[in-house]
């Protein structure tokens, strides 16, 4: 397995103001793995060891599908890559 000489870098982020109120969300980190193709588009989104509801996982997947990257490279060749990030959804509930 060859190491990337250039890591994927962000072109288009999740649009600002992208939010949705989901019931029963408590702030806790979730590992998300993005599989990025040679064109810098997301091929697949994997949510690892999640305690999120199905609705929350769908929201995370839909949000990350809108991201675009400059692809990772080995030398001058664009290659598929994977990026692991930690995501924490914020609670819509106010602390009491």
C-alpha positions as CSV (number, residue, x, y, z in Angstrom):
1,X,0.0,0.0,0.0
2,X,1.5,3.3,-1.1
3,X,1.4,6.4,1.1
4,X,-0.2,9.6,-0.2
5,X,2.2,12.3,-1.1
6,X,-0.6,14.8,-1.0
7,X,-3.6,14.3,1.3
8,X,-7.1,15.2,0.1
9,X,-8.0,18.9,0.8
10,X,-11.4,20.5,1.0
11,X,-12.9,22.4,-1.9
12,X,-16.5,22.6,-0.8
13,X,-17.6,22.3,2.8
14,X,-21.0,21.5,4.2
15,X,-23.2,24.6,3.4
16,X,-23.4,27.1,6.3
17,X,-26.7,27.0,8.1
18,X,-27.1,23.3,7.5
19,X,-28.9,22.1,10.6
20,X,-31.8,20.0,11.6
21,X,-33.3,19.5,15.0
22,X,-33.3,15.8,15.8
23,X,-34.8,14.4,19.0
24,X,-32.7,12.7,21.6
25,X,-29.3,13.9,20.4
26,X,-26.7,14.1,23.2
27,X,-23.3,15.5,22.4
28,X,-20.9,12.5,21.9
29,X,-18.2,12.0,19.3
30,X,-18.9,9.7,16.4
31,X,-16.2,8.4,14.0
32,X,-16.9,9.0,10.3
33,X,-14.8,7.6,7.5
34,X,-15.1,9.3,4.1
35,X,-14.0,7.2,1.0
36,X,-12.9,9.8,-1.6
37,X,-12.5,8.9,-5.3
38,X,-9.9,10.2,-7.8
39,X,-12.2,13.1,-8.7
40,X,-12.4,14.3,-5.1
41,X,-16.1,13.2,-4.7
42,X,-17.4,11.1,-1.8
43,X,-18.0,7.5,-2.9
44,X,-19.1,6.2,0.5
45,X,-19.6,7.4,4.1
46,X,-19.0,5.0,6.9
47,X,-20.2,5.8,10.4
48,X,-18.2,3.8,12.9
49,X,-19.4,2.6,16.3
50,X,-22.2,5.1,16.4
51,X,-24.7,5.6,19.1
52,X,-26.7,7.9,16.8
53,X,-30.3,7.2,15.8
54,X,-31.0,6.1,12.3
55,X,-32.4,9.6,11.6
56,X,-29.2,11.2,12.9
57,X,-27.0,8.9,10.9
58,X,-29.0,9.8,7.8
59,X,-28.5,13.5,8.5
60,X,-24.7,13.1,8.9
61,X,-24.5,11.0,5.7
62,X,-26.6,13.6,3.7
63,X,-24.5,16.5,5.0
64,X,-21.1,14.9,4.2
65,X,-22.3,13.9,0.7
66,X,-22.2,17.6,-0.2
67,X,-18.5,17.9,0.5
68,X,-16.0,18.0,-2.4
69,X,-12.2,17.6,-2.1
70,X,-9.1,18.0,-4.2
71,X,-8.2,14.3,-4.4
72,X,-5.3,12.7,-2.6
73,X,-2.2,12.1,-4.7
74,X,0.7,9.8,-5.0
75,X,3.2,11.9,-6.9
76,X,1.2,13.5,-9.7
77,X,-1.4,10.7,-9.9
78,X,-4.8,11.4,-8.3
79,X,-5.8,8.3,-6.2
80,X,-8.7,7.0,-4.1
81,X,-8.2,7.8,-0.4
82,X,-9.9,7.7,2.9
83,X,-10.3,10.3,5.6
84,X,-11.3,9.6,9.2
85,X,-12.8,12.4,11.2
86,X,-14.6,12.8,14.5
87,X,-18.0,14.4,14.5
88,X,-20.0,15.6,17.5
89,X,-23.6,16.6,17.0
90,X,-24.8,19.3,19.3
91,X,-27.8,18.9,21.4
92,X,-30.8,21.1,20.6
93,X,-31.9,20.7,24.2
94,X,-31.0,23.6,26.6
95,X,-29.2,22.6,29.8
96,X,-31.4,22.8,32.8
